[in-house]
Amino acid sequence: MDYVAALVPPVVMAVAFAALVVTIVKSQGGANKAKEDAIVDAALARAEAASAAKPADA
């Protein structure tokens, strides 16, 4: 029975990881995709503007 106890945690973790991947894949796209993309684009633009506004160290 020790082999069952040794195999249960990896099997549980594998099932949980597979469920996580399925959830992530299913949540991609959809009605909010354009809104999410706009939020990410705005955040990237702010980060680029902030890094461009810093004076260069020479």
N, C-alpha and C positions, 0 to 999 in steps of 0.2 A: 504494500500500500504506500510505501514511501515514494515510489515513482509517480503515483497519482498526485501526491502533495507537491512533488517537485515540478510537475507539468502544469498544474492549475494556474499559478501566477502568470507564466508567459502566455498561456492561452487566453486568459482574461485580458491581459494587456494587448494582445493582438486583436481581439474582438473590439476592444475600446478604441484602438487606433483606427481600425477599419471603419467604425462608426463615425469617428471624427473626420476622416477623409471623405466619407459619403456626405456628411453634413456640410463640409466646406464646398464640395463640388456642387451640391444642390443649391447652395445659397449664392452661387455665382450667377451674374446676369439678372434677368428679371426686370420688373418695372422700375426698380430703383437704381439700375445700373448707370444711367446717365447722370443721376444726381450724385452717386458715389464717385464716379469718374471726375465730375466737376469739383467736388470737394478735394480730391487728391491733387488735381491739377492746380487748384488755388493754393494748397499747402506747399506744393513744390515751387510755385512761382514766388511765394513769400520767402521761402528758404533761399532761393537763388538771389532775390532782391536784397535780402539781408547780408548774404555773403559778398555781393557786389558792392554794397554800401560801406563795408569795412575798409579802412585805409590799409594799404599794403605795407607790411613790415619789410624794411629794407636793411 
